[in-house]
């Protein structure tokens, strides 16, 4: 039987799958080698250090998240369904959600910095147009929902045995209505 050629892509994918099922703590050279059915030598040849590998895993996580969210967003109810998609991700893929939420963010010293780094600037325009509100109000609504969705998603991703999706989505809707009312009255 010919020897399998281990590629960097195989190493990153194996590390991603380990992180997906067990969190970033499961990403260890010996676990990757075991998953690939090889010695640790090929892993070390591609990964000079674990920080670089973790960065590659985070890039792969971002690719996964984009595909997951795209598949779970309703274009006819984009804003609300985006929040629902993040909540679904936190339930279906808790380790992915935790890696996305709990990674270090540099140069963030205000909620505005967080908003600018974590969101697509077009979304506020979409919200403003769809709800016929100012950009400032749309950004406020978007930021409030971002903070709330990440918070409730974190609870869902870390609670055992788990909270029902119906209960979480009902709470998300209550928050949306409250934040919307606040934006409309501001």
N, C-alpha and C positions, 0 to 999 in steps of 0.2 A: 504494500500500500504506500503510495507516495506521501511524503511529508506535506502537511498543510502549510501554506505560506500565510503567516500572520501579518496583517496590514495595520497601519495606524487607525484606519476607519473601523476595523474589527475591534481593536482595543477600546476605542472611544464608545462604540456601540455596546460592547459588553459592560463597560463601566456605567454607561447610562442605564442599561437594564438593571444592573445591581442597585443603582441609586433609586431607580423607579420602584423597585420592589422593597428595598430596605433602607432607603435614605442615603445621604452622602457618606455616612459612617461605614456603609457596606462597601464603599469603593476602596478596596485595598488590592495591592498587586497580587497577592496570593489568591484572592477571590476571582480576580479577572483571569488569571492563568487557569484556574480550575474551570471557570465558565467556558474558556476557549479550548480547554483540553491540551494545554501546552505548559512548558516550563515558564518560570518568571522572566527568563532572559529576553524573549521578544518584547515583553511589556516594558522592561527597563530600556530597551534599545529605542523605543518610541517616546518614552516618558522620562525625561531627565529629572523631573521632580513632580510631586503629587499636586502642587499648586497649578502647574500647567495642565495636567490631566483634568483637574476639577474645573478649570476654565473651559476646557473642551466639552466637558459634561454639561456645564451650564449653557454653552452655546447650543448643544444638542437639545437640552431641556427647552430652550426658547423656541427652537424649531418645532418641537413636539407641541408646545403650548399654542403656537400660532395655528398649526393644523387642527388641533383639538377645538380651539375657540371658533375658528372659521366654520367647522363642521356643526357647531352647536349654536350659532347665532342666526336669528331670524332677521333678514334684511328689512322686513316690513315693520319690525319693532326693535330696531338696532340697539338703542340705548338700554332698554329694559332687558332685552334678551342677552346682552353682553354680561350684565350682572348675573343673570341666571346661569350663563355658561361658566363663569368663574366659580359659582357655587357648585355647579355640577362637577367641575374639575376637582374642587376641594374634596368632594365625596368620592368620586371615582378614582382619583389619582392623588391621594393625600401627600405622598412623598414629593411628587412633582410640585404640588402647590406650596408645600413648605419650603422646598428649595428656592422657588421663585420669590416667595414672600420674605424668607428669613436670610437672604444673602446680604452681604455688606454693601451699603450704598455710600459712595464717596461724594463729597461736596454738597451735602444736603444739610442746610441749616435752618430751613423753614418749610412750612407746608407748601408754599408756592414753589420752592425748589423741588420738592417731591413731586408736585403736580406736573411741573415742566419736564422732569426726567422720566416720569412713568406713564405719561399719557400721550396720545396722538392729538395734536393741536386742532385737527379737523373735527374732532368729536364735539367740542364746545360749539363750533359753528353749526353742526348738524342739530344739536340740542336747541340752540337759539332759534334756528329756523323752524324746527318741528314744533316747538312750544310757543313760538312767537314772543320770545323774551330777549333781553339784551345779552350780549356776549358775556358781560360781567356776571349776570345772574346765571347764565348757562354754565360758566366755569365754576361758580359756587355750588350749584347743584351737582355737577360732575365730580368735584372734589369731595363733597360730602358723601356721595354714593361710593366713590372709590374707597374712602376711608372705612365706611360702614361695611362694604362688601368684603374687603380684605379682612376686616376684623371678624365678621361672622363666618367667613370662609375658614379662617384660622381655627375658630372654635370647632367648626364642623370637621376639619381635617385632623384635629387632635383629640376629639372627644370619643370615648369608648363607653358603651358599645356603639354609640352614635345617636344623633338626633335625626328625626325624620326630615326628609326633603320638604314635605308639605309644611311642617312647622317652620323650617328655615326660610322657605320662599314666602310664606305668609308674613314673617317678620321683616323680610327684605321689602316686601310691598308696603308694609306700614311705614318703614323708614323712607321709602321713595315718596309716598304721599306726603309725609311730614316735611321732607326736604323740598319737595315741589311747592307745597303751600308756602313755605318760608321764602323760596325764591320768587314766587309770584307776588308776595306781599312786600318784599324788600324794596 
